[in-house]
Amino acid sequence: MHRPKRPVGYFDKFLVIDCETSGLNFDNTSMDITKGYQSVSWGLIVSDLETMSVIEELYVEIKWDGESKWHPKAEAVHGLSKEYLLENGLEGAQAAEEIALFLSKHFGVDDTIICMGHNVSRFDIPFLKKLLIGNGFPFNFSHRSIDSSTLGLIAVNAFTSQQLFDELGITRGDVHNALGDARCSLKACRMIRKMLTFDAFA
């Protein structure tokens, strides 16, 4: 049976990611937004491309490493205190290993992983690379990504993730949760795709 030729750059599944951090590096002299800071939680979803349906999810919380800067405004966003993470989080190396095992179930060592998220290329991917590569897990992430921020601005004139979710009627909790936000971003992209194909909302 003849199968249609796949286009260049084809992929059939992608990784939705969202992280919460101890803060961000806003030093204009540095291109590294992660410098001096760490991720404190991760939400990861492997999704099918054709239907944008969930294949598998993972949620991980990470202890403060005792050295990274800790910004109170970041804690106010995600609600994860140093004390809570000390009791409930994984060590950074353990978290990296758990995420690496999760990724290995769905992507081969030679695969280039396409990521989806909100401002994913500038924010989440650098923090994920820092965690994984820093602990000896050099996964290959593509320079291409699916950004719900750009899609939201084009589709519904939304300038923030909250505006995007509000415009699409997607409920987000009062406190940012990495897995919850990853789910919301995936749902938003699924709904925008249906809008652009003139289907009803999911």
Order of alpha helices (4+ residues) and beta strands (2+ residues): beta-beta-beta-alpha-alpha-alpha-beta-alpha-beta-alpha-alpha-alpha
